[in-house]
Amino acid sequence: MRLVLAGFGVVGRSFFELLKENTPELASRYGFVPRVVAIIDSSGYCFDEKGLDVARVLRAKSKTGTVGPAPHRSTKELISDIEADVLIEATPTNFKTGEPGLSHIRAAFISKKHVVTCNKGPLGIAFYALRELARHNAVRFRYSGAVGGGTPILDFGKTCSTGDEVTKVTGILNGTCNFILTKMEQEHLGFQQALALAQKGGYAERDPTLDINGYDSAVKIAIIANHLNLSRATAAEVKVRGIEAISLEDVGRAAEKGMAVRLLATAEKELTVGPVIIPRDDPLCVSGPYNAVKFHCRSSGPKVIVGKGAGGPETASSMLRDLIEIRGSMGGGNDR
């Protein structure tokens, strides 16, 4: 199986290294040996039809800041023209336009390539259009790493809906916000102090706006709702409130009542994101940089999945899981 990898940041590098580490197991357990024949980053690309050498690519990236020379063609043209089976799309998320990931995925589908992505932007903006384009071209579209990092939230939700109906989804979908609120609660820190601690620990970006204003959670709940056919809404249609206005006093008052403030995303008749006071013994009341999602099933009742919501190796593991599924189904079908 020949792969094109677009994006060579933390997740892209983690995926490349994980693939190499697991090559013997993939061959013995699943009967295939994936080869990354091309890597494209923001400044250049490299290509070897026999499969790129991990150590050599990583040395080039470390020494020059790019995997290779600048191409004479656009990235989407490279994706279209390179002979490969699967595009691994791991470019940075753009919540406003979905680019460049959106164009990359479209180019892959049109050129009859399957796609594995962790990029939330295209999914939050054009989920159904992309899914229909994949179906039209008879290719697979997998995106487990876009929600929950290494925690299989989307797959778990689909399993819950098999033979049952998921009527509602509620969950904590942003580890940065959950870390901040937990530190405010447990260590009695003000919002800015907790945010600084999250940035120092690598849980928050230098510019944490998209996390703390709730938009990252909005994109994720839109993806979940679309994945489970609960809604056809885009991320822009989600009603959103962030945690910027939450004070230490708010957190303290909740704690006095045995409650906790958490940023909760909900998908039912409408999609919403906002700070909510929930009981401390609620399964969704996780601490630190964790995600927790509850799927409300009509016949079998609520089911909860909890796990770490981000990280390069964790997200890469989800993408590898998606790749294995695509390999097992090649020859027919599309996204589940």
MISELUM-514652 format. One line per 10 residues: their letters; for each residue x, y, z of N, C-alpha, C. Coordinates in steps of 0.001 Angstrom, whole numbers, always signed. Last residue first. Example, Ala and Ser with C-alpha at 12.3 -4.5 7.8 and 13.67 -1.06 7.14 Angstrom:
<recs>
SA) +12850,-2250,+7080,+13670,-1060,+7140,+12900,+30,+7870 | +13190,-5690,+7800,+12300,-4500,+7800,+13200,-3300,+7800
</recs>
This chain:
<recs>
RDNGGGMSGR) -17850,+4159,+6852,-18914,+3437,+7557,-20081,+4351,+7855 | -16923,+5040,+3484,-16895,+5256,+4937,-18070,+4573,+5600 | -17201,+2295,+1210,-16692,+3627,+1508,-16745,+3827,+3001 | -16778,-515,-1097,-17323,+212,+46,-16734,+1603,+170 | -13874,-2367,-2206,-15277,-1998,-2246,-15671,-1206,-1012 | -11232,-2711,-2072,-11906,-3546,-3063,-13381,-3258,-3112 | -10379,-2686,+1339,-10078,-2276,-29,-10669,-3271,-1022 | -10708,-3319,+3955,-11925,-3159,+3149,-11644,-2752,+1706 | -8260,-3402,+5183,-9136,-4562,+5299,-10350,-4501,+4399 | -7298,-848,+4680,-6645,-1994,+4041,-7550,-3223,+4072
IEILDRLMSS) -8987,+610,+6376,-9060,+807,+4927,-8442,-384,+4203 | -8053,-321,+8850,-9437,-579,+8436,-9602,-416,+6929 | -5460,+672,+8820,-5661,-779,+8883,-7083,-1127,+8438 | -6041,+3399,+8896,-5358,+2826,+7735,-5544,+1313,+7675 | -7176,+3660,+11424,-7977,+3934,+10236,-7365,+3308,+8991 | -4904,+3089,+12959,-6090,+2234,+13075,-7001,+2418,+11859 | -3355,+5284,+12261,-2909,+3945,+11880,-4067,+2959,+11947 | -4877,+7264,+13465,-4716,+7275,+12016,-4226,+5928,+11501 | -4568,+6616,+16146,-5905,+6585,+15541,-5815,+6517,+14023 | -1839,+7063,+16416,-2347,+5702,+16608,-3748,+5555,+16031
ATEPGGAGKG) -1687,+9825,+16071,-1088,+8954,+15054,-1602,+7528,+15182 | -2783,+10640,+18481,-3529,+10886,+17244,-2994,+10002,+16122 | -679,+9789,+20189,-2050,+9303,+20371,-2869,+9469,+19084 | +1593,+11188,+19289,+1550,+9723,+19202,+132,+9159,+19329 | +542,+13976,+19745,+1023,+13450,+18475,+958,+11934,+18371 | -2505,+14873,+21398,-1128,+14385,+21464,-717,+13754,+20152 | -5731,+14435,+23024,-4818,+15005,+22036,-3439,+14389,+22211 | -7380,+13436,+25071,-7979,+13967,+23858,-7033,+14482,+22803 | -7582,+10441,+26897,-6802,+11627,+26575,-7197,+12126,+25198 | -10965,+9366,+27769,-9572,+9185,+27373,-8890,+10500,+27097
VIVKPGSSRC) -14024,+7586,+27973,-13119,+8572,+28561,-11708,+8305,+28073 | -17418,+7088,+27175,-16017,+6778,+26857,-15154,+7929,+27358 | -20528,+5736,+28178,-19524,+6790,+28301,-18157,+6261,+27904 | -23975,+5443,+27480,-22663,+4798,+27486,-21606,+5890,+27406 | -27431,+5125,+28464,-26216,+5906,+28228,-24947,+5062,+28300 | -29654,+2670,+26814,-29266,+3636,+27820,-27936,+4317,+27519 | -30682,+975,+24894,-29724,+414,+25851,-29195,+1409,+26878 | -32527,+2464,+23313,-32889,+1168,+23892,-31981,+735,+25029 | -31324,+5028,+22732,-32760,+4877,+22974,-33096,+3581,+23709 | -28434,+6283,+24301,-29016,+5324,+23356,-30463,+5039,+23727
HFKVANYPGS) -26239,+8820,+24463,-27540,+8440,+25014,-28256,+7567,+23981 | -22933,+8861,+25140,-23871,+8599,+24056,-25166,+8075,+24668 | -20641,+11075,+26455,-21756,+10194,+26787,-22690,+10090,+25577 | -17165,+11484,+26763,-18355,+11646,+25930,-19398,+10606,+26300 | -14351,+13239,+27730,-15347,+12258,+28156,-16620,+12524,+27369 | -10849,+13936,+27764,-12158,+14029,+27128,-13066,+12962,+27712 | -8401,+15598,+29839,-9104,+14425,+29338,-10419,+14803,+28657 | -6443,+17088,+31322,-6589,+17213,+29867,-7295,+16022,+29230 | -8315,+17252,+34475,-7133,+17407,+33646,-7441,+17416,+32157 | -11069,+14984,+35119,-10124,+16029,+35498,-8969,+16100,+34509
VCLPDDRPII) -14574,+14528,+34344,-13185,+14096,+34368,-12281,+15292,+34689 | -17516,+14134,+34508,-16735,+15085,+35291,-15292,+14595,+35455 | -19034,+12208,+33327,-18416,+13205,+32455,-17490,+14163,+33197 | -20134,+10767,+35416,-19045,+10159,+34641,-18343,+11137,+33705 | -20632,+12721,+38336,-21073,+12446,+36973,-19908,+11836,+36196 | -19767,+13536,+40764,-19790,+12091,+40540,-20361,+11719,+39168 | -20036,+16268,+40680,-18682,+15715,+40643,-18669,+14217,+40400 | -22606,+17485,+38501,-22179,+16831,+39744,-20785,+16234,+39614 | -22007,+20560,+36641,-22411,+19157,+36707,-21931,+18542,+38027 | -22654,+23490,+34973,-22357,+22950,+36299,-22896,+21520,+36370
VPGVTLEKEA) -21105,+24458,+31910,-22256,+23887,+32616,-21792,+23399,+33984 | -20210,+26470,+29169,-19908,+26014,+30517,-21180,+25607,+31253 | -21026,+25145,+25849,-21005,+26180,+26868,-20650,+25612,+28230 | -22440,+24480,+22742,-21231,+24360,+23554,-21276,+25479,+24585 | -24866,+22678,+20767,-24464,+23761,+21662,-23143,+23431,+22347 | -27162,+21962,+18247,-25809,+21729,+18740,-25367,+22934,+19557 | -30511,+20650,+18607,-29549,+21657,+18171,-28196,+21341,+18778 | -31441,+18221,+19351,-32179,+18943,+18318,-31338,+20074,+17755 | -28244,+17390,+20068,-29599,+16808,+20141,-30395,+17472,+19023 | -25177,+17554,+21425,-25845,+17398,+20130,-27171,+16691,+20350
TALLRVAMGK) -23034,+19577,+23362,-24249,+18758,+23281,-24775,+18734,+21854 | -20242,+20077,+25459,-20800,+20131,+24107,-21962,+19165,+24028 | -19200,+21909,+28270,-19934,+20754,+27757,-20469,+21032,+26351 | -16816,+22610,+30465,-17268,+23048,+29152,-17886,+21851,+28442 | -17746,+22631,+33935,-17099,+21989,+32805,-17641,+22572,+31499 | -17607,+23013,+37369,-17851,+23703,+36101,-17066,+22988,+35005 | -19148,+20835,+39740,-17955,+21335,+39056,-18371,+22013,+37757 | -20467,+20293,+43102,-20565,+20349,+41649,-19236,+20851,+41067 | -20940,+20570,+45764,-20549,+19252,+45279,-20614,+19146,+43770 | -21337,+23162,+46445,-22546,+22354,+46247,-22229,+20944,+45760
EAARGVDELS) -18813,+24216,+46413,-19527,+24186,+47689,-20783,+23320,+47628 | -18265,+24212,+43675,-17615,+23228,+44535,-18319,+23109,+45881 | -19706,+26448,+42790,-20096,+25111,+42330,-19530,+24044,+43255 | -18249,+28469,+44040,-19661,+28277,+44387,-20159,+26893,+43956 | -15740,+28155,+42735,-15878,+27928,+44167,-17310,+27683,+44597 | -16321,+28893,+40124,-15851,+27534,+40388,-16024,+27192,+41865 | -17000,+31570,+40561,-17951,+30649,+39937,-17593,+29211,+40267 | -14568,+32548,+41610,-15770,+32559,+42443,-16829,+31604,+41891 | -12918,+32431,+39442,-12624,+31543,+40562,-13815,+31463,+41499 | -15040,+32677,+36484,-14172,+33210,+37546,-13910,+32150,+38605
IAEIGRVKVE) -15448,+32640,+33052,-15573,+31847,+34276,-14557,+32350,+35310 | -15120,+33869,+30635,-15747,+34656,+31700,-15892,+33888,+33013 | -14012,+31959,+28938,-13231,+33155,+29282,-13789,+33910,+30484 | -15152,+29697,+27950,-14927,+29726,+29402,-14193,+30990,+29849 | -17750,+30237,+25439,-16498,+29711,+25945,-16374,+29840,+27450 | -20576,+29209,+23648,-20047,+30093,+24689,-18778,+29453,+25230 | -22368,+28707,+20615,-21133,+28552,+21387,-20944,+29640,+22440 | -24259,+26770,+18549,-24357,+27874,+19502,-23245,+27712,+20537 | -23242,+25917,+15270,-23285,+25534,+16680,-23379,+26786,+17548 | -22790,+26673,+12696,-24176,+26697,+13164,-24327,+26289,+14629
AATARSLNLH) -20154,+26231,+12107,-20597,+27624,+12204,-22015,+27748,+12744 | -19978,+23511,+11726,-19492,+24073,+12983,-19974,+25501,+13190 | -23100,+22510,+10196,-21672,+22796,+10171,-21265,+23385,+11518 | -25549,+19905,+10492,-25063,+21253,+10791,-23555,+21349,+10607 | -27034,+17689,+10234,-26228,+18053,+9068,-25626,+19449,+9259 | -27318,+15207,+12841,-27465,+16565,+12326,-26651,+16717,+11050 | -26994,+12595,+13354,-27875,+13337,+14253,-28195,+14712,+13696 | -25240,+10908,+12039,-26475,+11329,+11355,-27495,+11943,+12303 | -22809,+10522,+13161,-23889,+9652,+13636,-25237,+9992,+13017 | -21337,+12502,+11865,-20891,+11106,+11778,-22003,+10136,+12158
NAIIAIKVAS) -22635,+14800,+12752,-22703,+14408,+11349,-22338,+12937,+11171 | -21911,+14745,+15462,-23325,+14758,+15074,-23503,+14342,+13618 | -19087,+14864,+15312,-19770,+13714,+15931,-21205,+13626,+15451 | -18760,+17388,+14079,-18258,+16169,+13426,-18960,+14937,+13989 | -19890,+19038,+16030,-20479,+18999,+14689,-20033,+17748,+13953 | -18120,+18653,+18087,-19494,+18160,+18271,-20225,+18123,+16932 | -15811,+19833,+16904,-15831,+18411,+17247,-17250,+17876,+17429 | -16527,+22520,+16657,-16169,+21744,+15469,-16287,+20249,+15757 | -16907,+23124,+19375,-18017,+23244,+18428,-17743,+22437,+17170 | -14369,+22858,+20456,-15418,+21922,+20875,-16596,+21943,+19911
DYGNIDLTPD) -13222,+25077,+19175,-12676,+23734,+18938,-13703,+22671,+19319 | -14716,+27161,+20307,-14913,+26818,+18905,-14325,+25452,+18547 | -14431,+28090,+22913,-15365,+26997,+22665,-15449,+26523,+21235 | -12544,+29831,+23678,-13822,+30415,+23252,-14832,+29365,+22819 | -10391,+28201,+24259,-11132,+28770,+25380,-12431,+29450,+24959 | -9561,+27365,+21613,-9903,+26425,+22677,-10841,+27077,+23686 | -9065,+29621,+20174,-10020,+28659,+19618,-10404,+27582,+20628 | -7076,+30960,+21813,-8413,+31508,+21575,-9417,+30451,+21143 | -4475,+30625,+22650,-5446,+29579,+22988,-6886,+29930,+22628 | -1491,+31023,+21415,-2786,+31687,+21230,-3877,+30651,+21453
REAYGGKQAL) +135,+28972,+22311,+476,+30350,+22672,-740,+31251,+22506 | -2061,+26257,+23357,-1205,+26960,+22403,-855,+28350,+22945 | -1977,+24031,+26142,-2591,+25155,+25437,-1583,+25791,+24507 | -410,+22078,+27151,-1808,+21739,+26914,-2537,+22838,+26147 | +2159,+22617,+27938,+1956,+22174,+26563,+536,+21775,+26245 | +2593,+23732,+30380,+2571,+22273,+30303,+2344,+21734,+28909 | +2307,+26421,+29804,+3613,+25932,+30245,+3696,+24416,+30110 | -427,+26491,+29276,+529,+26803,+28211,+1917,+26272,+28557 | -1442,+25873,+31799,-1766,+25007,+30656,-795,+25237,+29504 | -511,+28057,+33222,-34,+26725,+33586,-289,+25736,+32454
ALAQQFGLHE) -2002,+30064,+32035,-543,+30109,+31926,+64,+28747,+32249 | -4560,+29254,+32884,-4233,+29264,+31464,-2717,+29257,+31264 | -4362,+29713,+35608,-4570,+28347,+35131,-4227,+28231,+33653 | -4072,+32503,+35582,-3028,+31664,+36165,-3133,+30230,+35653 | -6496,+33274,+34425,-5248,+33576,+33735,-4088,+32745,+34273 | -8376,+32337,+36424,-8400,+31863,+35039,-7059,+32076,+34341 | -6766,+31560,+39591,-7592,+32366,+38714,-7466,+31869,+37281 | -6806,+28516,+41499,-6116,+29486,+40653,-7119,+30320,+39881 | -7270,+26348,+43239,-7810,+27680,+43531,-7045,+28779,+42772 | -6704,+23798,+42608,-5596,+24583,+43152,-5982,+26030,+43431
QEMKTLIFNC) -9141,+22737,+41716,-8319,+21974,+42652,-7228,+22806,+43324 | -10325,+24716,+40011,-11083,+24033,+41064,-10169,+23446,+42132 | -8349,+25487,+38265,-9070,+26509,+39012,-9777,+25890,+40214 | -7695,+22989,+37206,-6707,+23693,+38015,-7358,+24804,+38842 | -10087,+22452,+35791,-9659,+21566,+36877,-8658,+22260,+37792 | -10073,+24461,+33886,-11148,+24435,+34881,-10791,+23541,+36060 | -7744,+23702,+32417,-7858,+25014,+33061,-8898,+24993,+34177 | -8441,+21132,+31484,-7260,+21320,+32327,-7369,+22627,+33106 | -10609,+21754,+29883,-10821,+20910,+31052,-9647,+21013,+32020 | -9426,+23286,+27889,-10419,+23899,+28784,-10607,+23070,+30042
TGNLIGTVKT) -7771,+21239,+26799,-7207,+22494,+27303,-8155,+23151,+28295 | -9460,+19217,+25864,-8621,+18961,+27029,-8022,+20219,+27628 | -12639,+19223,+24809,-11433,+20036,+24727,-10611,+19884,+25994 | -14981,+17884,+25189,-14242,+17603,+23962,-12965,+18420,+23817 | -17272,+16378,+27083,-16150,+17297,+27226,-15179,+16955,+26111 | -20700,+15866,+25938,-19329,+15522,+26260,-18394,+16687,+26464 | -23508,+14109,+24668,-22988,+15182,+25523,-21544,+14846,+25871 | -25925,+13316,+22292,-24514,+13183,+22666,-24143,+14376,+23536 | -28866,+11433,+21594,-28232,+12634,+22137,-26775,+12321,+22453 | -29690,+9092,+20487,-30610,+10218,+20432,-29982,+11533,+20884
VEDGTSCTKG) -28749,+6411,+18708,-28180,+7446,+19575,-29042,+8693,+19414 | -30342,+3383,+18573,-30365,+4746,+18059,-29766,+5684,+19094 | -29225,+117,+17535,-29842,+1018,+18498,-29875,+2401,+17853 | -27713,-1239,+15736,-28817,-1954,+16362,-29545,-1147,+17409 | -25220,+960,+16409,-25502,-257,+15653,-26566,-1074,+16374 | -24541,+3018,+18057,-25704,+3219,+17190,-26059,+1991,+16363 | -22218,+2193,+19292,-23416,+2393,+20112,-24679,+2491,+19256 | -20490,+2307,+17098,-20827,+1004,+17684,-22097,+1109,+18523 | -20310,+5063,+16815,-20906,+4269,+15733,-21303,+2884,+16234 | -19007,+5711,+19221,-20349,+6213,+18945,-21047,+5427,+17864
FDLIPTGGGV) -16556,+4449,+18782,-17397,+4023,+19895,-18839,+4475,+19676 | -15593,+5945,+16648,-15865,+4519,+16458,-16776,+3987,+17562 | -15334,+8444,+17930,-16230,+8284,+16782,-16577,+6817,+16543 | -13463,+7859,+20008,-14788,+8408,+20297,-15761,+8160,+19146 | -10953,+6387,+20788,-11821,+6107,+19628,-13266,+6556,+19841 | -8258,+8415,+21564,-9459,+7799,+22134,-10487,+7602,+21021 | -6208,+9838,+20412,-6116,+8381,+20389,-7318,+7671,+20981 | -8259,+12490,+19657,-6885,+12017,+19569,-6854,+10501,+19454 | -10893,+13431,+19660,-10459,+12546,+20740,-9039,+12057,+20664 | -11328,+13698,+16307,-12037,+13899,+17580,-11479,+12906,+18598
AGSYRFRVAN) -9622,+12992,+14277,-10102,+14382,+14320,-10831,+14707,+15616 | -8978,+10330,+14124,-8097,+11191,+14893,-8557,+12627,+15001 | -10864,+9224,+12346,-10962,+8955,+13787,-10148,+9926,+14627 | -11507,+9345,+9636,-11117,+10571,+10331,-11193,+10404,+11845 | -11718,+8156,+6266,-11642,+7866,+7693,-10999,+9050,+8421 | -13119,+7066,+3450,-12843,+8336,+4120,-12876,+8084,+5621 | -12563,+5216,+402,-12841,+5286,+1830,-12393,+6627,+2411 | -14217,+5506,-2796,-13038,+5426,-1939,-13449,+5598,-478 | -15959,+6054,-4984,-15793,+4691,-4448,-14492,+4523,-3663 | -16660,+8547,-5749,-15422,+8017,-6330,-15053,+6633,-5775
HRALERLAYF) -18945,+8939,-4293,-19020,+9060,-5750,-17801,+8427,-6417 | -17933,+8789,-1694,-18837,+7754,-2199,-18899,+7755,-3721 | -16444,+11162,-1612,-15790,+9866,-1408,-16654,+8743,-1966 | -18480,+13022,-1933,-17440,+12937,-2954,-16680,+11621,-2831 | -19909,+12604,+422,-20546,+12280,-854,-19515,+12174,-1975 | -18013,+13535,+2250,-18469,+12148,+2319,-19123,+11713,+1006 | -17809,+16202,+1485,-16656,+15317,+1373,-17083,+13854,+1401 | -20385,+17094,+2070,-19869,+17222,+707,-18686,+16288,+489 | -20524,+16640,+4829,-21371,+15864,+3916,-20887,+15950,+2478 | -18438,+18465,+5834,-18505,+17037,+6136,-19279,+16262,+5080
AIGLPGKNCT) -17272,+21064,+5692,-17841,+20406,+4499,-17975,+18898,+4677 | -16437,+22081,+8201,-16996,+22970,+7187,-17779,+22221,+6113 | -15406,+20088,+9762,-16336,+21021,+10375,-17054,+21897,+9369 | -13675,+18854,+7946,-14832,+18120,+8446,-15868,+19053,+9058 | -11642,+20769,+7528,-12495,+20342,+6421,-13768,+19633,+6874 | -10701,+20929,+10389,-11217,+22036,+9595,-12123,+21621,+8450 | -9525,+18682,+11549,-10914,+19005,+11891,-11525,+20048,+10958 | -7533,+16173,+10470,-7750,+17603,+10285,-9221,+17961,+10484 | -6691,+13707,+10289,-6962,+14138,+11662,-7332,+15617,+11656 | -7511,+11260,+7753,-7167,+12605,+8207,-7448,+12783,+9692
VVHKKSIFAA) -7147,+9258,+4977,-7149,+9235,+6438,-6726,+10626,+6884 | -8623,+8338,+1920,-8105,+9411,+2773,-8231,+9031,+4243 | -7944,+6803,-1297,-8580,+6812,+13,-7939,+7914,+861 | -8053,+8165,-4566,-7262,+7779,-3398,-8143,+7787,-2153 | -9011,+9146,-7041,-9313,+7779,-6599,-8402,+7280,-5476 | -8809,+11784,-7573,-7791,+10921,-8178,-7870,+9491,-7644 | -10830,+12755,-5979,-11011,+12845,-7427,-10004,+11958,-8161 | -9656,+12357,-3425,-10866,+11638,-3826,-11015,+11606,-5348 | -7472,+14170,-3543,-7265,+12735,-3341,-8476,+11935,-3810 | -8731,+16619,-3826,-7827,+16147,-4874,-7591,+14648,-4761
RIHSLGPEGT) -10100,+16742,-1368,-10848,+16707,-2621,-9981,+16166,-3753 | -7906,+16906,+373,-8819,+15765,+445,-9620,+15633,-843 | -6766,+19375,-416,-5989,+18135,-463,-6906,+16919,-508 | -8791,+21195,+139,-8387,+20972,-1255,-7588,+19684,-1402 | -8793,+20930,+2971,-9998,+20685,+2189,-9658,+20390,+728 | -6209,+21706,+3819,-6649,+20326,+3935,-7848,+19992,+3073 | -5324,+24284,+3911,-5311,+23617,+2603,-5860,+22196,+2620 | -8803,+25132,+4597,-7658,+24976,+3696,-6329,+24959,+4463 | -10955,+25744,+6134,-10637,+24327,+5971,-9420,+24078,+5106 | -11604,+28329,+6764,-11808,+27888,+5378,-11587,+26399,+5172
KFNTPTAEIL) -11508,+28449,+9637,-12277,+29406,+8838,-12607,+28874,+7444 | -9883,+26585,+10843,-11302,+26544,+11161,-12144,+27450,+10257 | -7432,+24636,+9832,-7908,+25991,+9549,-9417,+25978,+9753 | -4899,+22624,+11196,-6331,+22899,+11075,-6592,+24377,+10818 | -2013,+21529,+9334,-2642,+22275,+10437,-4104,+22605,+10147 | -2185,+18204,+7807,-1787,+19613,+7810,-2496,+20348,+8948 | -2488,+15515,+7306,-2183,+15932,+8678,-1675,+17369,+8710 | -3698,+12933,+5538,-3783,+14385,+5587,-3631,+14863,+7030 | -2627,+10525,+3565,-2662,+10780,+5006,-2594,+12296,+5158 | -4091,+8954,+855,-3554,+10219,+1353,-3712,+10254,+2864
VDAEIDSILE) -3408,+5870,-766,-4019,+6582,+363,-3305,+7915,+601 | -2124,+4932,-3056,-3434,+4390,-2695,-4164,+5245,-1672 | -404,+6549,-5838,-514,+6070,-4456,-1942,+5601,-4195 | +1406,+8458,-7861,+730,+7153,-7870,+745,+6569,-6462 | +767,+11893,-8009,+1598,+10815,-7460,+787,+9520,-7405 | -1282,+13651,-8831,-424,+13018,-9829,+404,+11854,-9299 | -2711,+14638,-6606,-3432,+14056,-7742,-2530,+13193,-8606 | -636,+15655,-5049,-1507,+14607,-4512,-2243,+13889,-5644 | +321,+17642,-6788,+1175,+16524,-6403,+336,+15355,-5901 | -1903,+19320,-6779,-1483,+18694,-8033,-580,+17501,-7758
KTSRHPAPGV) -1921,+20122,-4127,-3047,+19325,-4606,-2738,+18672,-5950 | +507,+21568,-4048,+351,+20344,-3265,-799,+19492,-3780 | +1610,+22639,-7335,+904,+22831,-6065,+772,+21496,-5349 | +4976,+22232,-8619,+3524,+22125,-8717,+2902,+22366,-7356 | +7555,+22226,-8033,+7165,+23130,-9116,+5651,+23119,-9337 | +8424,+22183,-4509,+7927,+21581,-5745,+7581,+22646,-6780 | +11468,+22755,-2785,+10131,+23260,-3121,+9669,+22647,-4439 | +13169,+19834,-1438,+13090,+21077,-2212,+11651,+21483,-2499 | +12322,+18487,+1863,+12949,+18470,+551,+12787,+19788,-168 | +11304,+18817,+4367,+11651,+17445,+3977,+12373,+17393,+2638
TGTKSKARLV) +12666,+21538,+6335,+11729,+20990,+5356,+12194,+19613,+4933 | +14643,+22338,+8001,+13295,+22815,+8300,+12252,+22348,+7315 | +17198,+21338,+7753,+16793,+22417,+6840,+15418,+23004,+7135 | +17589,+19460,+9843,+18689,+20289,+9368,+18227,+21515,+8593 | +15151,+18174,+10271,+15838,+18803,+11397,+16894,+19796,+10924 | +14596,+17195,+7699,+13659,+18117,+8348,+14346,+18873,+9478 | +16764,+15455,+7332,+16567,+16589,+6429,+15666,+17645,+7063 | +16275,+13601,+9368,+17508,+14392,+9376,+17361,+15636,+8512 | +13841,+12527,+8513,+13883,+13256,+9776,+15156,+14106,+9891 | +14672,+11254,+6144,+13692,+12331,+6087,+13747,+13176,+7356
RAVDLGKEDF) +16457,+9327,+7184,+16931,+10332,+6233,+15980,+11524,+6167 | +14797,+7746,+8819,+15926,+8473,+9402,+16394,+9599,+8481 | +12935,+6679,+6899,+12520,+7507,+8035,+13670,+8367,+8547 | +12963,+6662,+3447,+13695,+6246,+4634,+13408,+7212,+5777 | +10103,+5946,+1400,+11068,+6880,+1977,+11714,+6309,+3233 | +9664,+3753,-1289,+9387,+4037,+115,+10488,+4877,+722 | +9982,+3572,-3962,+10257,+2354,-3199,+9951,+2523,-1709 | +9568,+6098,-4930,+8530,+5096,-5215,+8751,+3791,-4460 | +9995,+8893,-3174,+10730,+7678,-3526,+9703,+6572,-3705 | +10192,+12351,-2489,+9496,+11249,-3163,+10467,+10107,-3415
CYGSSDIIAV) +9386,+15342,-699,+10338,+14310,-1087,+9556,+13121,-1617 | +8955,+18949,-616,+8464,+17570,-648,+9600,+16623,-986 | +8351,+22098,+1118,+8935,+21226,+115,+8338,+19835,+142 | +6938,+23657,+2959,+7994,+24277,+2156,+8558,+23400,+1038 | +5066,+22239,+4383,+4699,+23590,+3953,+5731,+24223,+3013 | +5466,+18922,+2982,+5253,+19839,+4093,+5023,+21242,+3543 | +4862,+15720,+1907,+4763,+17126,+1499,+4568,+17967,+2753 | +6225,+12696,+931,+5873,+13550,+2067,+5908,+14992,+1572 | +5720,+9534,-619,+5890,+10984,-738,+5478,+11665,+554 | +5507,+6911,+94,+6287,+7208,-1115,+6509,+8707,-1293
VRPVFGYRSA) +5425,+4849,+2649,+5239,+6280,+2414,+6125,+6653,+1235 | +3955,+1738,+2444,+5157,+2501,+2104,+4781,+3962,+1912 | +2738,-1055,+4317,+2547,+298,+3787,+3881,+993,+3538 | +2229,-4225,+3769,+3383,-3409,+4141,+3191,-2022,+3529 | -79,-6662,+5059,+306,-5604,+4137,+1466,-4794,+4697 | -1218,-8510,+6898,-863,-8916,+5543,-582,-7792,+4578 | -1751,-8244,+9545,-2743,-7726,+8609,-2393,-7971,+7145 | +303,-9493,+10997,-1081,-9553,+11485,-2115,-9197,+10431 | +2683,-9156,+9484,+2321,-10466,+10027,+847,-10570,+10419 | +2668,-6440,+8678,+2864,-7506,+7691,+2361,-8844,+8219
LEPTNEKLLE) +2359,-5131,+11076,+1367,-4923,+10032,+1461,-6023,+8982 | +4715,-5951,+12372,+3413,-6400,+12878,+2322,-6233,+11833 | +6710,-4656,+10805,+6675,-6122,+10921,+5324,-6640,+11395 | +5843,-1836,+11110,+5859,-2523,+9818,+5862,-4047,+9950 | +5892,-245,+13351,+4898,-1309,+13298,+4897,-2095,+11991 | +7831,+1682,+12926,+7955,+784,+14078,+7055,-434,+13961 | +6717,+3021,+10707,+7973,+2282,+10578,+8140,+1271,+11705 | +4464,+4159,+11900,+4321,+3248,+10769,+5568,+2384,+10623 | +5619,+5870,+13743,+4790,+4752,+14208,+4631,+3701,+13120 | +6851,+7739,+12036,+7668,+6914,+12916,+6902,+5684,+13404
FFSRGVVGFG) +4569,+8832,+10793,+5644,+8264,+9985,+6496,+7315,+10816 | +3157,+9851,+13028,+2569,+8797,+12192,+3657,+8081,+11391 | +4922,+11807,+13937,+4559,+10691,+14819,+3986,+9529,+14015 | +4909,+13549,+11749,+6142,+12841,+12112,+5846,+11636,+12991 | +2195,+14381,+11884,+2734,+13742,+10693,+4000,+12955,+10988 | +2073,+15563,+14461,+1269,+14376,+14151,+1822,+13640,+12942 | +3975,+17687,+14232,+4057,+16704,+15311,+3307,+15428,+14962 | +4176,+17978,+10670,+4344,+18540,+12002,+4419,+17421,+13019 | +3823,+17585,+7929,+4888,+16878,+8637,+5253,+17613,+9923 | +1628,+17134,+5339,+1744,+17682,+6682,+2771,+16900,+7469
ALVLRM) +672,+14320,+3692,+635,+15779,+3580,+595,+16373,+4981 | +1887,+11433,+2412,+1686,+12110,+3688,+1770,+13614,+3481 | +754,+8773,+548,+1239,+10143,+465,+899,+10816,+1780 | +1500,+5290,+274,+900,+6408,+992,+1566,+7720,+611 | +684,+2110,-983,+1500,+3315,-1134,+769,+4523,-536 | +852,-1195,+0,+0,+0,+0,+886,+1243,+0
</recs>
